[in-house]
Amino acid sequence: MSLIVRQVLAAAASTVEGVDVAQRFRQATKPGSGMVRFGGWTRSTNGFGGVNTWQVWIVLPQDLAAAESWLDDHVDELVEVLSREMVVATVTPQQWALDTGTVPIVVIEGTREQE
């Protein structure tokens, strides 16, 4: 798994106003903060190379109505900038379980050729 891919995805997402994505895990709860996560690897059927799945997790406002508004305001631009670096497959609102409770997040998942 390439640190360069993490850097590229974090930098792309962070170009969106109000978004600050780290290359690796960080336990942040501020809306707009996030991280790049490795989602898995699928080996090619011919045994050469494969496809990596990457996720960009971004914290949403705690209030669910505000979280939906945040998504309305930012998701199209996030998908656009991340699509330059990976094939975006899904955008999924979720709850992130922390030891202090749950935090609403959005997970943007996509794939790119294994580096």
Biopython code that builds the backbone (N, CA, C, O; Angstrom):
import numpy as np
from Bio.PDB.StructureBuilder import StructureBuilder

atoms = [
    (1, "MET", "N", (0.850, -1.177, 0.000)),
    (1, "MET", "CA", (0.000, 0.000, 0.000)),
    (1, "MET", "C", (0.891, 1.232, 0.000)),
    (1, "MET", "O", (1.845, 1.327, 0.772)),
    (2, "SER", "N", (0.579, 2.130, -0.837)),
    (2, "SER", "CA", (1.462, 3.240, -1.111)),
    (2, "SER", "C", (1.125, 4.478, -0.283)),
    (2, "SER", "O", (-0.021, 4.925, -0.227)),
    (3, "LEU", "N", (2.161, 5.013, 0.356)),
    (3, "LEU", "CA", (2.012, 6.284, 1.055)),
    (3, "LEU", "C", (1.679, 7.387, 0.060)),
    (3, "LEU", "O", (0.972, 8.338, 0.393)),
    (4, "ILE", "N", (2.184, 7.259, -1.152)),
    (4, "ILE", "CA", (1.910, 8.270, -2.175)),
    (4, "ILE", "C", (0.416, 8.352, -2.476)),
    (4, "ILE", "O", (-0.120, 9.448, -2.640)),
    (5, "VAL", "N", (-0.258, 7.212, -2.550)),
    (5, "VAL", "CA", (-1.703, 7.214, -2.802)),
    (5, "VAL", "C", (-2.420, 7.915, -1.658)),
    (5, "VAL", "O", (-3.315, 8.727, -1.891)),
    (6, "ARG", "N", (-2.038, 7.612, -0.434)),
    (6, "ARG", "CA", (-2.639, 8.284, 0.726)),
    (6, "ARG", "C", (-2.456, 9.803, 0.630)),
    (6, "ARG", "O", (-3.388, 10.569, 0.874)),
    (7, "GLN", "N", (-1.239, 10.221, 0.270)),
    (7, "GLN", "CA", (-0.957, 11.652, 0.162)),
    (7, "GLN", "C", (-1.805, 12.301, -0.923)),
    (7, "GLN", "O", (-2.343, 13.390, -0.725)),
    (8, "VAL", "N", (-1.925, 11.639, -2.061)),
    (8, "VAL", "CA", (-2.681, 12.181, -3.191)),
    (8, "VAL", "C", (-4.159, 12.308, -2.848)),
    (8, "VAL", "O", (-4.773, 13.335, -3.133)),
    (9, "LEU", "N", (-4.735, 11.275, -2.238)),
    (9, "LEU", "CA", (-6.158, 11.312, -1.891)),
    (9, "LEU", "C", (-6.429, 12.357, -0.807)),
    (9, "LEU", "O", (-7.415, 13.089, -0.883)),
    (10, "ALA", "N", (-5.560, 12.425, 0.196)),
    (10, "ALA", "CA", (-5.742, 13.417, 1.264)),
    (10, "ALA", "C", (-5.647, 14.831, 0.704)),
    (10, "ALA", "O", (-6.453, 15.697, 1.042)),
    (11, "ALA", "N", (-4.659, 15.054, -0.151)),
    (11, "ALA", "CA", (-4.485, 16.385, -0.743)),
    (11, "ALA", "C", (-5.669, 16.767, -1.622)),
    (11, "ALA", "O", (-6.125, 17.910, -1.591)),
    (12, "ALA", "N", (-6.168, 15.811, -2.408)),
    (12, "ALA", "CA", (-7.313, 16.100, -3.280)),
    (12, "ALA", "C", (-8.541, 16.482, -2.460)),
    (12, "ALA", "O", (-9.180, 17.498, -2.734)),
    (13, "ALA", "N", (-8.871, 15.674, -1.458)),
    (13, "ALA", "CA", (-10.052, 15.963, -0.639)),
    (13, "ALA", "C", (-9.907, 17.297, 0.101)),
    (13, "ALA", "O", (-10.882, 18.029, 0.275)),
    (14, "SER", "N", (-8.688, 17.600, 0.528)),
    (14, "SER", "CA", (-8.450, 18.830, 1.298)),
    (14, "SER", "C", (-8.522, 20.093, 0.458)),
    (14, "SER", "O", (-8.472, 21.195, 1.005)),
    (15, "THR", "N", (-8.639, 19.961, -0.867)),
    (15, "THR", "CA", (-8.817, 21.151, -1.700)),
    (15, "THR", "C", (-10.232, 21.703, -1.590)),
    (15, "THR", "O", (-10.486, 22.841, -1.983)),
    (16, "VAL", "N", (-11.151, 20.906, -1.058)),
    (16, "VAL", "CA", (-12.531, 21.365, -0.878)),
    (16, "VAL", "C", (-12.577, 22.246, 0.370)),
    (16, "VAL", "O", (-12.069, 21.872, 1.427)),
    (17, "GLU", "N", (-13.188, 23.413, 0.232)),
    (17, "GLU", "CA", (-13.249, 24.356, 1.351)),
    (17, "GLU", "C", (-13.910, 23.719, 2.579)),
    (17, "GLU", "O", (-14.981, 23.119, 2.480)),
    (18, "GLY", "N", (-13.261, 23.856, 3.725)),
    (18, "GLY", "CA", (-13.794, 23.326, 4.977)),
    (18, "GLY", "C", (-13.464, 21.864, 5.224)),
    (18, "GLY", "O", (-13.956, 21.277, 6.188)),
    (19, "VAL", "N", (-12.637, 21.262, 4.368)),
    (19, "VAL", "CA", (-12.273, 19.852, 4.504)),
    (19, "VAL", "C", (-10.775, 19.749, 4.759)),
    (19, "VAL", "O", (-9.972, 20.387, 4.078)),
    (20, "ASP", "N", (-10.406, 18.932, 5.756)),
    (20, "ASP", "CA", (-9.010, 18.712, 6.114)),
    (20, "ASP", "C", (-8.805, 17.217, 6.351)),
    (20, "ASP", "O", (-9.119, 16.703, 7.425)),
    (21, "VAL", "N", (-8.279, 16.527, 5.345)),
    (21, "VAL", "CA", (-8.130, 15.079, 5.396)),
    (21, "VAL", "C", (-6.670, 14.717, 5.634)),
    (21, "VAL", "O", (-5.778, 15.231, 4.958)),
    (22, "ALA", "N", (-6.430, 13.830, 6.598)),
    (22, "ALA", "CA", (-5.090, 13.330, 6.913)),
    (22, "ALA", "C", (-4.815, 12.068, 6.098)),
    (22, "ALA", "O", (-5.741, 11.392, 5.649)),
    (23, "GLN", "N", (-3.532, 11.760, 5.915)),
    (23, "GLN", "CA", (-3.128, 10.589, 5.137)),
    (23, "GLN", "C", (-3.417, 9.277, 5.860)),
    (23, "GLN", "O", (-3.605, 8.242, 5.221)),
    (24, "ARG", "N", (-3.454, 9.319, 7.181)),
    (24, "ARG", "CA", (-3.648, 8.110, 7.994)),
    (24, "ARG", "C", (-4.697, 8.372, 9.070)),
    (24, "ARG", "O", (-5.193, 9.488, 9.225)),
    (25, "PHE", "N", (-5.015, 7.321, 9.798)),
    (25, "PHE", "CA", (-6.019, 7.400, 10.851)),
    (25, "PHE", "C", (-5.742, 8.548, 11.815)),
    (25, "PHE", "O", (-4.601, 8.785, 12.213)),
    (26, "ARG", "N", (-6.793, 9.244, 12.175)),
    (26, "ARG", "CA", (-6.759, 10.194, 13.281)),
    (26, "ARG", "C", (-8.158, 10.239, 13.871)),
    (26, "ARG", "O", (-9.155, 10.223, 13.148)),
    (27, "GLN", "N", (-8.214, 10.295, 15.164)),
    (27, "GLN", "CA", (-9.509, 10.320, 15.840)),
    (27, "GLN", "C", (-9.913, 11.776, 16.038)),
    (27, "GLN", "O", (-9.661, 12.373, 17.085)),
    (28, "ALA", "N", (-10.532, 12.320, 15.032)),
    (28, "ALA", "CA", (-10.982, 13.703, 15.060)),
    (28, "ALA", "C", (-12.495, 13.728, 14.987)),
    (28, "ALA", "O", (-13.107, 12.873, 14.346)),
    (29, "THR", "N", (-13.100, 14.706, 15.644)),
    (29, "THR", "CA", (-14.562, 14.810, 15.632)),
    (29, "THR", "C", (-15.046, 16.150, 15.083)),
    (29, "THR", "O", (-16.245, 16.427, 15.102)),
    (30, "LYS", "N", (-14.141, 16.973, 14.600)),
    (30, "LYS", "CA", (-14.517, 18.268, 14.033)),
    (30, "LYS", "C", (-15.097, 18.057, 12.632)),
    (30, "LYS", "O", (-14.474, 17.393, 11.804)),
    (31, "PRO", "N", (-16.269, 18.606, 12.358)),
    (31, "PRO", "CA", (-16.843, 18.473, 11.022)),
    (31, "PRO", "C", (-15.873, 18.952, 9.942)),
    (31, "PRO", "O", (-15.270, 20.020, 10.052)),
    (32, "GLY", "N", (-15.740, 18.141, 8.907)),
    (32, "GLY", "CA", (-14.836, 18.451, 7.815)),
    (32, "GLY", "C", (-13.474, 17.789, 7.945)),
    (32, "GLY", "O", (-12.724, 17.714, 6.973)),
    (33, "SER", "N", (-13.148, 17.306, 9.147)),
    (33, "SER", "CA", (-11.869, 16.609, 9.295)),
    (33, "SER", "C", (-12.048, 15.158, 8.865)),
    (33, "SER", "O", (-13.139, 14.597, 8.958)),
    (34, "GLY", "N", (-10.960, 14.565, 8.394)),
    (34, "GLY", "CA", (-11.097, 13.204, 7.919)),
    (34, "GLY", "C", (-9.779, 12.497, 7.771)),
    (34, "GLY", "O", (-8.744, 12.975, 8.234)),
    (35, "MET", "N", (-9.825, 11.333, 7.111)),
    (35, "MET", "CA", (-8.644, 10.498, 6.947)),
    (35, "MET", "C", (-8.813, 9.593, 5.740)),
    (35, "MET", "O", (-9.925, 9.358, 5.267)),
    (36, "VAL", "N", (-7.696, 9.093, 5.256)),
    (36, "VAL", "CA", (-7.692, 8.108, 4.176)),
    (36, "VAL", "C", (-7.508, 6.738, 4.811)),
    (36, "VAL", "O", (-6.634, 6.548, 5.657)),
    (37, "ARG", "N", (-8.338, 5.783, 4.397)),
    (37, "ARG", "CA", (-8.264, 4.413, 4.925)),
    (37, "ARG", "C", (-8.110, 3.437, 3.762)),
    (37, "ARG", "O", (-8.701, 3.628, 2.699)),
    (38, "PHE", "N", (-7.320, 2.402, 3.969)),
    (38, "PHE", "CA", (-7.180, 1.322, 2.994)),
    (38, "PHE", "C", (-8.379, 0.412, 3.148)),
    (38, "PHE", "O", (-8.678, -0.041, 4.253)),
    (39, "GLY", "N", (-9.077, 0.135, 2.040)),
    (39, "GLY", "CA", (-10.295, -0.663, 2.104)),
    (39, "GLY", "C", (-10.147, -2.102, 1.656)),
    (39, "GLY", "O", (-11.033, -2.919, 1.910)),
    (40, "GLY", "N", (-9.040, -2.435, 0.991)),
    (40, "GLY", "CA", (-8.841, -3.810, 0.567)),
    (40, "GLY", "C", (-8.131, -3.891, -0.770)),
    (40, "GLY", "O", (-7.911, -2.887, -1.447)),
    (41, "TRP", "N", (-7.775, -5.128, -1.133)),
    (41, "TRP", "CA", (-7.058, -5.385, -2.379)),
    (41, "TRP", "C", (-7.708, -6.560, -3.071)),
    (41, "TRP", "O", (-7.992, -7.582, -2.446)),
    (42, "THR", "N", (-7.941, -6.415, -4.359)),
    (42, "THR", "CA", (-8.473, -7.500, -5.176)),
    (42, "THR", "C", (-7.421, -7.860, -6.208)),
    (42, "THR", "O", (-7.024, -7.029, -7.025)),
    (43, "ARG", "N", (-6.976, -9.105, -6.162)),
    (43, "ARG", "CA", (-5.962, -9.565, -7.098)),
    (43, "ARG", "C", (-6.593, -9.791, -8.467)),
    (43, "ARG", "O", (-7.734, -10.240, -8.566)),
    (44, "SER", "N", (-5.847, -9.479, -9.514)),
    (44, "SER", "CA", (-6.374, -9.703, -10.858)),
    (44, "SER", "C", (-6.500, -11.199, -11.122)),
    (44, "SER", "O", (-5.808, -12.006, -10.501)),
    (45, "THR", "N", (-7.365, -11.556, -12.026)),
    (45, "THR", "CA", (-7.603, -12.967, -12.320)),
    (45, "THR", "C", (-6.418, -13.621, -13.008)),
    (45, "THR", "O", (-6.294, -14.846, -12.986)),
    (46, "ASN", "N", (-5.539, -12.825, -13.621)),
    (46, "ASN", "CA", (-4.371, -13.416, -14.281)),
    (46, "ASN", "C", (-3.157, -13.499, -13.348)),
    (46, "ASN", "O", (-2.090, -13.964, -13.748)),
    (47, "GLY", "N", (-3.332, -13.041, -12.093)),
    (47, "GLY", "CA", (-2.260, -13.142, -11.114)),
    (47, "GLY", "C", (-1.261, -12.008, -11.130)),
    (47, "GLY", "O", (-0.337, -11.994, -10.317)),
    (48, "PHE", "N", (-1.418, -11.062, -12.027)),
    (48, "PHE", "CA", (-0.500, -9.932, -12.106)),
    (48, "PHE", "C", (-1.199, -8.666, -11.627)),
    (48, "PHE", "O", (-2.176, -8.220, -12.228)),
    (49, "GLY", "N", (-0.699, -8.105, -10.563)),
    (49, "GLY", "CA", (-1.248, -6.848, -10.060)),
    (49, "GLY", "C", (-2.617, -7.013, -9.448)),
    (49, "GLY", "O", (-3.028, -8.110, -9.069)),
    (50, "GLY", "N", (-3.307, -5.903, -9.361)),
    (50, "GLY", "CA", (-4.631, -5.931, -8.773)),
    (50, "GLY", "C", (-5.180, -4.529, -8.627)),
    (50, "GLY", "O", (-4.620, -3.564, -9.148)),
    (51, "VAL", "N", (-6.281, -4.434, -7.912)),
    (51, "VAL", "CA", (-6.967, -3.168, -7.683)),
    (51, "VAL", "C", (-7.099, -2.951, -6.183)),
    (51, "VAL", "O", (-7.546, -3.836, -5.453)),
    (52, "ASN", "N", (-6.707, -1.769, -5.735)),
    (52, "ASN", "CA", (-6.864, -1.414, -4.329)),
    (52, "ASN", "C", (-8.126, -0.584, -4.142)),
    (52, "ASN", "O", (-8.470, 0.250, -4.979)),
    (53, "THR", "N", (-8.802, -0.827, -3.035)),
    (53, "THR", "CA", (-9.954, -0.021, -2.649)),
    (53, "THR", "C", (-9.500, 0.950, -1.566)),
    (53, "THR", "O", (-8.840, 0.562, -0.602)),
    (54, "TRP", "N", (-9.860, 2.211, -1.739)),
    (54, "TRP", "CA", (-9.504, 3.262, -0.787)),
    (54, "TRP", "C", (-10.774, 3.953, -0.301)),
    (54, "TRP", "O", (-11.760, 4.061, -1.030)),
    (55, "GLN", "N", (-10.730, 4.412, 0.929)),
    (55, "GLN", "CA", (-11.855, 5.128, 1.518)),
    (55, "GLN", "C", (-11.367, 6.466, 2.068)),
    (55, "GLN", "O", (-10.284, 6.558, 2.645)),
    (56, "VAL", "N", (-12.173, 7.482, 1.881)),
    (56, "VAL", "CA", (-11.941, 8.770, 2.514)),
    (56, "VAL", "C", (-13.095, 8.978, 3.477)),
    (56, "VAL", "O", (-14.249, 9.102, 3.067)),
    (57, "TRP", "N", (-12.770, 9.014, 4.768)),
    (57, "TRP", "CA", (-13.768, 9.228, 5.825)),
    (57, "TRP", "C", (-13.735, 10.692, 6.207)),
    (57, "TRP", "O", (-12.667, 11.251, 6.454)),
    (58, "ILE", "N", (-14.913, 11.322, 6.257)),
    (58, "ILE", "CA", (-15.003, 12.730, 6.642)),
    (58, "ILE", "C", (-16.099, 12.874, 7.699)),
    (58, "ILE", "O", (-17.222, 12.398, 7.530)),
    (59, "VAL", "N", (-15.737, 13.543, 8.786)),
    (59, "VAL", "CA", (-16.667, 13.762, 9.893)),
    (59, "VAL", "C", (-17.706, 14.806, 9.488)),
    (59, "VAL", "O", (-17.378, 15.836, 8.899)),
    (60, "LEU", "N", (-18.960, 14.518, 9.816)),
    (60, "LEU", "CA", (-20.079, 15.423, 9.551)),
    (60, "LEU", "C", (-20.509, 16.095, 10.850)),
    (60, "LEU", "O", (-20.144, 15.634, 11.931)),
    (61, "PRO", "N", (-21.278, 17.178, 10.759)),
    (61, "PRO", "CA", (-21.819, 17.785, 11.973)),
    (61, "PRO", "C", (-22.653, 16.775, 12.759)),
    (61, "PRO", "O", (-23.284, 15.894, 12.176)),
    (62, "GLN", "N", (-22.653, 16.909, 14.081)),
    (62, "GLN", "CA", (-23.364, 15.977, 14.964)),
    (62, "GLN", "C", (-24.871, 15.997, 14.731)),
    (62, "GLN", "O", (-25.518, 14.949, 14.745)),
    (63, "ASP", "N", (-25.425, 17.174, 14.518)),
    (63, "ASP", "CA", (-26.853, 17.301, 14.228)),
    (63, "ASP", "C", (-27.126, 16.713, 12.849)),
    (63, "ASP", "O", (-26.500, 17.125, 11.872)),
    (64, "LEU", "N", (-28.047, 15.759, 12.753)),
    (64, "LEU", "CA", (-28.254, 15.050, 11.485)),
    (64, "LEU", "C", (-28.785, 15.946, 10.366)),
    (64, "LEU", "O", (-28.436, 15.751, 9.202)),
    (65, "ALA", "N", (-29.614, 16.914, 10.704)),
    (65, "ALA", "CA", (-30.078, 17.844, 9.670)),
    (65, "ALA", "C", (-28.906, 18.671, 9.144)),
    (65, "ALA", "O", (-28.799, 18.907, 7.941)),
    (66, "ALA", "N", (-28.030, 19.110, 10.045)),
    (66, "ALA", "CA", (-26.835, 19.859, 9.638)),
    (66, "ALA", "C", (-25.893, 18.958, 8.829)),
    (66, "ALA", "O", (-25.242, 19.417, 7.890)),
    (67, "ALA", "N", (-25.827, 17.671, 9.201)),
    (67, "ALA", "CA", (-24.986, 16.719, 8.459)),
    (67, "ALA", "C", (-25.495, 16.566, 7.024)),
    (67, "ALA", "O", (-24.705, 16.535, 6.081)),
    (68, "GLU", "N", (-26.804, 16.473, 6.865)),
    (68, "GLU", "CA", (-27.371, 16.364, 5.522)),
    (68, "GLU", "C", (-27.107, 17.631, 4.708)),
    (68, "GLU", "O", (-26.808, 17.554, 3.516)),
    (69, "SER", "N", (-27.216, 18.784, 5.344)),
    (69, "SER", "CA", (-26.917, 20.045, 4.659)),
    (69, "SER", "C", (-25.451, 20.114, 4.254)),
    (69, "SER", "O", (-25.124, 20.575, 3.161)),
    (70, "TRP", "N", (-24.560, 19.650, 5.150)),
    (70, "TRP", "CA", (-23.127, 19.635, 4.846)),
    (70, "TRP", "C", (-22.870, 18.768, 3.618)),
    (70, "TRP", "O", (-22.119, 19.152, 2.722)),
    (71, "LEU", "N", (-23.502, 17.593, 3.585)),
    (71, "LEU", "CA", (-23.347, 16.706, 2.426)),
    (71, "LEU", "C", (-23.857, 17.372, 1.156)),
    (71, "LEU", "O", (-23.198, 17.322, 0.117)),
    (72, "ASP", "N", (-25.038, 18.001, 1.237)),
    (72, "ASP", "CA", (-25.590, 18.696, 0.068)),
    (72, "ASP", "C", (-24.611, 19.738, -0.468)),
    (72, "ASP", "O", (-24.478, 19.913, -1.680)),
    (73, "ASP", "N", (-23.929, 20.426, 0.448)),
    (73, "ASP", "CA", (-23.026, 21.507, 0.067)),
    (73, "ASP", "C", (-21.666, 21.026, -0.437)),
    (73, "ASP", "O", (-21.013, 21.746, -1.192)),
    (74, "HIS", "N", (-21.216, 19.818, -0.038)),
    (74, "HIS", "CA", (-19.844, 19.408, -0.308)),
    (74, "HIS", "C", (-19.657, 18.136, -1.135)),
    (74, "HIS", "O", (-18.604, 17.955, -1.746)),
    (75, "VAL", "N", (-20.649, 17.257, -1.166)),
    (75, "VAL", "CA", (-20.414, 15.923, -1.733)),
    (75, "VAL", "C", (-20.083, 15.961, -3.224)),
    (75, "VAL", "O", (-19.218, 15.208, -3.670)),
    (76, "ASP", "N", (-20.731, 16.797, -3.990)),
    (76, "ASP", "CA", (-20.443, 16.835, -5.432)),
    (76, "ASP", "C", (-18.997, 17.246, -5.697)),
    (76, "ASP", "O", (-18.320, 16.654, -6.537)),
    (77, "GLU", "N", (-18.533, 18.257, -4.980)),
    (77, "GLU", "CA", (-17.156, 18.711, -5.174)),
    (77, "GLU", "C", (-16.156, 17.660, -4.684)),
    (77, "GLU", "O", (-15.120, 17.449, -5.314)),
    (78, "LEU", "N", (-16.463, 17.002, -3.562)),
    (78, "LEU", "CA", (-15.583, 15.936, -3.074)),
    (78, "LEU", "C", (-15.468, 14.801, -4.086)),
    (78, "LEU", "O", (-14.371, 14.318, -4.364)),
    (79, "VAL", "N", (-16.593, 14.383, -4.628)),
    (79, "VAL", "CA", (-16.570, 13.312, -5.629)),
    (79, "VAL", "C", (-15.789, 13.759, -6.861)),
    (79, "VAL", "O", (-15.034, 12.974, -7.435)),
    (80, "GLU", "N", (-15.966, 14.999, -7.266)),
    (80, "GLU", "CA", (-15.256, 15.503, -8.435)),
    (80, "GLU", "C", (-13.739, 15.472, -8.231)),
    (80, "GLU", "O", (-13.016, 14.977, -9.095)),
    (81, "VAL", "N", (-13.246, 15.993, -7.101)),
    (81, "VAL", "CA", (-11.791, 16.039, -6.906)),
    (81, "VAL", "C", (-11.221, 14.645, -6.654)),
    (81, "VAL", "O", (-10.106, 14.353, -7.088)),
    (82, "LEU", "N", (-11.959, 13.784, -5.963)),
    (82, "LEU", "CA", (-11.455, 12.436, -5.704)),
    (82, "LEU", "C", (-11.514, 11.567, -6.962)),
    (82, "LEU", "O", (-10.720, 10.637, -7.109)),
    (83, "SER", "N", (-12.440, 11.860, -7.863)),
    (83, "SER", "CA", (-12.543, 11.097, -9.112)),
    (83, "SER", "C", (-11.332, 11.305, -10.020)),
    (83, "SER", "O", (-11.103, 10.517, -10.938)),
    (84, "ARG", "N", (-10.575, 12.337, -9.776)),
    (84, "ARG", "CA", (-9.343, 12.554, -10.534)),
    (84, "ARG", "C", (-8.248, 11.576, -10.097)),
    (84, "ARG", "O", (-7.275, 11.363, -10.821)),
    (85, "GLU", "N", (-8.412, 10.985, -8.911)),
    (85, "GLU", "CA", (-7.371, 10.130, -8.342)),
    (85, "GLU", "C", (-7.794, 8.677, -8.173)),
    (85, "GLU", "O", (-6.947, 7.800, -8.004)),
    (86, "MET", "N", (-9.095, 8.415, -8.217)),
    (86, "MET", "CA", (-9.601, 7.046, -8.102)),
    (86, "MET", "C", (-10.965, 6.981, -8.757)),
    (86, "MET", "O", (-11.593, 8.009, -9.010)),
    (87, "VAL", "N", (-11.420, 5.769, -9.029)),
    (87, "VAL", "CA", (-12.762, 5.579, -9.567)),
    (87, "VAL", "C", (-13.711, 5.512, -8.378)),
    (87, "VAL", "O", (-13.783, 4.495, -7.689)),
    (88, "VAL", "N", (-14.441, 6.601, -8.140)),
    (88, "VAL", "CA", (-15.346, 6.655, -6.990)),
    (88, "VAL", "C", (-16.520, 5.720, -7.251)),
    (88, "VAL", "O", (-17.189, 5.806, -8.281)),
    (89, "ALA", "N", (-16.756, 4.822, -6.291)),
    (89, "ALA", "CA", (-17.821, 3.827, -6.437)),
    (89, "ALA", "C", (-19.027, 4.132, -5.566)),
    (89, "ALA", "O", (-20.167, 3.958, -5.996)),
    (90, "THR", "N", (-18.779, 4.590, -4.330)),
    (90, "THR", "CA", (-19.892, 4.825, -3.406)),
    (90, "THR", "C", (-19.630, 6.040, -2.530)),
    (90, "THR", "O", (-18.486, 6.402, -2.255)),
    (91, "VAL", "N", (-20.714, 6.652, -2.106)),
    (91, "VAL", "CA", (-20.703, 7.714, -1.090)),
    (91, "VAL", "C", (-21.749, 7.290, -0.076)),
    (91, "VAL", "O", (-22.939, 7.240, -0.386)),
    (92, "THR", "N", (-21.300, 6.980, 1.155)),
    (92, "THR", "CA", (-22.200, 6.387, 2.137)),
    (92, "THR", "C", (-22.136, 7.112, 3.476)),
    (92, "THR", "O", (-21.095, 7.095, 4.134)),
    (93, "PRO", "N", (-23.235, 7.753, 3.893)),
    (93, "PRO", "CA", (-23.278, 8.293, 5.253)),
    (93, "PRO", "C", (-23.311, 7.131, 6.249)),
    (93, "PRO", "O", (-24.010, 6.140, 6.039)),
    (94, "GLN", "N", (-22.549, 7.266, 7.329)),
    (94, "GLN", "CA", (-22.462, 6.215, 8.345)),
    (94, "GLN", "C", (-22.314, 6.841, 9.718)),
    (94, "GLN", "O", (-22.233, 8.061, 9.862)),
    (95, "GLN", "N", (-22.282, 5.980, 10.719)),
    (95, "GLN", "CA", (-21.957, 6.381, 12.089)),
    (95, "GLN", "C", (-20.634, 5.740, 12.457)),
    (95, "GLN", "O", (-20.452, 4.538, 12.261)),
    (96, "TRP", "N", (-19.708, 6.525, 12.987)),
    (96, "TRP", "CA", (-18.398, 6.039, 13.407)),
    (96, "TRP", "C", (-18.441, 5.868, 14.909)),
    (96, "TRP", "O", (-18.642, 6.840, 15.637)),
    (97, "ALA", "N", (-18.255, 4.655, 15.384)),
    (97, "ALA", "CA", (-18.320, 4.355, 16.821)),
    (97, "ALA", "C", (-16.983, 4.661, 17.480)),
    (97, "ALA", "O", (-15.965, 4.049, 17.160)),
    (98, "LEU", "N", (-16.999, 5.609, 18.397)),
    (98, "LEU", "CA", (-15.829, 5.943, 19.207)),
    (98, "LEU", "C", (-16.120, 5.549, 20.648)),
    (98, "LEU", "O", (-17.266, 5.258, 20.990)),
    (99, "ASP", "N", (-15.104, 5.535, 21.490)),
    (99, "ASP", "CA", (-15.351, 5.180, 22.891)),
    (99, "ASP", "C", (-16.195, 6.235, 23.604)),
    (99, "ASP", "O", (-16.727, 5.961, 24.680)),
    (100, "THR", "N", (-16.332, 7.431, 23.034)),
    (100, "THR", "CA", (-17.135, 8.489, 23.616)),
    (100, "THR", "C", (-18.533, 8.573, 23.018)),
    (100, "THR", "O", (-19.330, 9.413, 23.437)),
    (101, "GLY", "N", (-18.843, 7.729, 22.060)),
    (101, "GLY", "CA", (-20.139, 7.739, 21.385)),
    (101, "GLY", "C", (-19.958, 7.603, 19.883)),
    (101, "GLY", "O", (-18.892, 7.215, 19.405)),
    (102, "THR", "N", (-21.014, 7.929, 19.145)),
    (102, "THR", "CA", (-20.937, 7.829, 17.690)),
    (102, "THR", "C", (-20.866, 9.217, 17.059)),
    (102, "THR", "O", (-21.364, 10.204, 17.601)),
    (103, "VAL", "N", (-20.233, 9.247, 15.907)),
    (103, "VAL", "CA", (-20.060, 10.491, 15.156)),
    (103, "VAL", "C", (-20.540, 10.228, 13.732)),
    (103, "VAL", "O", (-20.146, 9.228, 13.132)),
    (104, "PRO", "N", (-21.387, 11.104, 13.173)),
    (104, "PRO", "CA", (-21.787, 10.924, 11.788)),
    (104, "PRO", "C", (-20.603, 11.208, 10.855)),
    (104, "PRO", "O", (-19.870, 12.180, 11.038)),
    (105, "ILE", "N", (-20.436, 10.348, 9.865)),
    (105, "ILE", "CA", (-19.380, 10.524, 8.870)),
    (105, "ILE", "C", (-19.947, 10.207, 7.493)),
    (105, "ILE", "O", (-21.039, 9.654, 7.361)),
    (106, "VAL", "N", (-19.184, 10.568, 6.485)),
    (106, "VAL", "CA", (-19.459, 10.102, 5.136)),
    (106, "VAL", "C", (-18.212, 9.345, 4.688)),
    (106, "VAL", "O", (-17.088, 9.798, 4.905)),
    (107, "VAL", "N", (-18.421, 8.193, 4.064)),
    (107, "VAL", "CA", (-17.331, 7.395, 3.533)),
    (107, "VAL", "C", (-17.431, 7.421, 2.011)),
    (107, "VAL", "O", (-18.421, 6.977, 1.430)),
    (108, "ILE", "N", (-16.396, 7.946, 1.385)),
    (108, "ILE", "CA", (-16.320, 7.972, -0.070)),
    (108, "ILE", "C", (-15.323, 6.889, -0.463)),
    (108, "ILE", "O", (-14.141, 6.966, -0.130)),
    (109, "GLU", "N", (-15.815, 5.883, -1.175)),
    (109, "GLU", "CA", (-14.987, 4.724, -1.492)),
    (109, "GLU", "C", (-14.771, 4.619, -2.993)),
    (109, "GLU", "O", (-15.670, 4.885, -3.791)),
    (110, "GLY", "N", (-13.557, 4.226, -3.354)),
    (110, "GLY", "CA", (-13.240, 4.058, -4.753)),
    (110, "GLY", "C", (-12.082, 3.117, -4.943)),
    (110, "GLY", "O", (-11.517, 2.601, -3.979)),
    (111, "THR", "N", (-11.729, 2.895, -6.194)),
    (111, "THR", "CA", (-10.653, 1.964, -6.503)),
    (111, "THR", "C", (-9.634, 2.633, -7.414)),
    (111, "THR", "O", (-9.933, 3.590, -8.127)),
    (112, "ARG", "N", (-8.429, 2.097, -7.364)),
    (112, "ARG", "CA", (-7.387, 2.469, -8.310)),
    (112, "ARG", "C", (-6.419, 1.311, -8.435)),
    (112, "ARG", "O", (-6.308, 0.473, -7.539)),
    (113, "GLU", "N", (-5.735, 1.276, -9.535)),
    (113, "GLU", "CA", (-4.794, 0.195, -9.796)),
    (113, "GLU", "C", (-3.766, 0.113, -8.677)),
    (113, "GLU", "O", (-3.309, 1.130, -8.156)),
    (114, "GLN", "N", (-3.411, -1.115, -8.321)),
    (114, "GLN", "CA", (-2.420, -1.292, -7.262)),
    (114, "GLN", "C", (-1.108, -0.661, -7.695)),
    (114, "GLN", "O", (-0.660, -0.840, -8.828)),
    (115, "GLU", "N", (-0.510, 0.066, -6.794)),
    (115, "GLU", "CA", (0.766, 0.745, -7.077)),
    (115, "GLU", "C", (1.913, -0.195, -6.804)),
    (115, "GLU", "O", (3.073, 0.180, -6.979)),
]
sb = StructureBuilder()
sb.init_structure("model")
sb.init_model(0)
sb.init_chain("A")
sb.init_seg("    ")
for serial, (resi, resn, name, xyz) in enumerate(atoms, 1):
    if name == "N":
        sb.init_residue(resn, " ", resi, " ")
    sb.init_atom(name, np.array(xyz, "f"), 0.0, 1.0, " ", f" {name:<3s}", serial, name[0])
structure = sb.get_structure()
